[in-house]
């Protein structure tokens, strides 16, 4: 089982940067694919980025490609999401999630078994 504590959210101006952290507990973390998702008010939860066990494969939503970077440090049981050139449309609650199983990137939220509590990111225009 994996449990998460997310941090790093906050209020930032357009064009600014934030780094989200997702610290996990549980011995299966190092063999979990981890993803970041976000949900804005009135919208469905959407995929942002994901990374495989070893970090060798990463995938991004088209809307964040070139601006966001996902990384992980298995020694620290932590996954990061570096967010640069933030836009107002990035405003949402951001969640990290983990799934056990094959080491392949999955973008469908329902295929992730473990979720963090979420952290709010607000980008002012």
C-alpha positions as CSV (number, residue, x, y, z in Angstrom):
1,X,0.0,0.0,0.0
2,X,1.1,3.6,-0.7
3,X,0.1,6.8,1.1
4,X,1.1,10.3,0.0
5,X,1.6,13.7,1.4
6,X,1.6,16.5,-1.2
7,X,3.1,19.9,-0.7
8,X,4.3,22.9,-2.7
9,X,1.1,24.4,-3.9
10,X,0.2,28.0,-3.5
11,X,-0.6,31.3,-5.3
12,X,1.7,32.5,-8.1
13,X,1.5,35.0,-10.8
14,X,1.3,34.1,-14.5
15,X,4.7,33.1,-15.8
16,X,5.9,32.0,-12.4
17,X,7.0,28.6,-11.1
18,X,6.1,26.2,-8.4
19,X,7.5,22.8,-7.5
20,X,5.1,20.2,-6.1
21,X,6.3,17.3,-4.0
22,X,4.7,14.0,-3.3
23,X,6.3,12.1,-0.5
24,X,5.2,8.5,-0.1
25,X,5.1,5.9,2.6
26,X,5.0,2.3,1.9
27,X,7.6,-0.1,0.6
28,X,6.0,-0.6,-2.8
29,X,6.6,3.0,-3.8
30,X,9.8,2.3,-5.7
31,X,7.9,-0.1,-7.9
32,X,4.9,2.1,-8.5
33,X,4.2,4.2,-11.6
34,X,3.3,7.7,-10.3
35,X,1.2,10.2,-12.0
36,X,0.1,13.8,-11.4
37,X,-3.5,14.8,-12.1
38,X,-5.4,18.0,-11.6
39,X,-9.0,19.0,-11.2
40,X,-10.4,22.5,-11.7
41,X,-13.8,23.6,-10.4
42,X,-16.6,22.1,-12.5
43,X,-14.2,20.0,-14.6
44,X,-13.2,16.4,-14.6
45,X,-9.9,15.2,-13.2
46,X,-7.3,15.2,-16.0
47,X,-3.9,13.7,-16.5
48,X,-0.9,16.0,-16.2
49,X,2.2,13.8,-16.1
50,X,3.4,10.3,-15.2
51,X,6.7,8.6,-14.6
52,X,7.7,4.9,-14.5
53,X,9.6,3.1,-11.7
54,X,13.1,4.0,-12.7
55,X,12.2,7.3,-14.3
56,X,13.1,6.0,-17.7
57,X,9.8,6.8,-19.3
58,X,7.8,10.0,-18.7
59,X,4.7,11.3,-20.4
60,X,3.0,14.7,-20.3
61,X,-0.3,16.1,-21.3
62,X,-0.1,18.3,-24.4
63,X,-1.2,21.3,-22.4
64,X,1.8,21.2,-20.1
65,X,4.5,19.8,-22.4
66,X,7.6,21.9,-22.4
67,X,6.6,23.7,-19.2
68,X,6.2,21.0,-16.6
69,X,8.8,18.3,-15.6
70,X,8.1,15.2,-13.5
71,X,10.9,13.5,-11.7
72,X,11.4,11.0,-8.8
73,X,13.9,10.2,-6.1
74,X,13.1,6.7,-4.9
75,X,15.7,7.0,-2.2
76,X,13.6,9.8,-0.7
77,X,10.3,8.2,-1.7
78,X,9.4,11.4,-3.4
79,X,8.0,12.5,-6.8
80,X,8.3,16.1,-8.0
81,X,6.4,18.2,-10.5
82,X,8.3,21.3,-11.5
83,X,5.9,23.7,-13.1
84,X,7.3,26.7,-15.0
85,X,5.7,29.4,-17.2
86,X,2.5,28.9,-15.3
87,X,-0.8,30.1,-16.9
88,X,-4.1,31.0,-15.4
89,X,-5.6,27.8,-16.9
90,X,-3.2,25.7,-14.7
91,X,-5.2,26.7,-11.7
92,X,-6.5,23.5,-10.1
93,X,-6.1,21.1,-7.2
94,X,-3.2,18.8,-8.1
95,X,-3.1,15.2,-7.0
96,X,-0.4,12.6,-7.1
97,X,-1.4,9.0,-7.5
98,X,0.3,5.6,-7.8
99,X,-0.4,2.3,-9.4
100,X,1.2,-1.0,-9.0
101,X,1.8,-3.4,-11.9
102,X,3.6,-3.2,-15.2
103,X,6.1,-0.4,-15.5
104,X,4.3,1.5,-18.2
105,X,2.8,5.0,-18.2
106,X,-0.9,5.1,-17.8
107,X,-2.9,8.3,-18.2
108,X,-6.4,7.1,-17.1
109,X,-7.2,8.2,-13.5
110,X,-9.3,5.2,-12.7
111,X,-6.3,2.9,-13.2
112,X,-4.4,4.4,-10.3
113,X,-5.1,2.8,-6.9
114,X,-3.6,5.2,-4.4
115,X,-4.2,9.0,-4.2
116,X,-2.9,11.9,-2.2
117,X,-5.1,14.5,-0.6
118,X,-4.4,17.2,-3.2
119,X,-2.7,20.6,-3.1
120,X,-4.2,23.8,-4.5
121,X,-2.3,25.7,-7.2
122,X,-3.7,29.1,-8.1
123,X,-2.2,31.2,-10.9
124,X,-3.3,34.8,-11.0
125,X,-3.6,36.6,-14.3
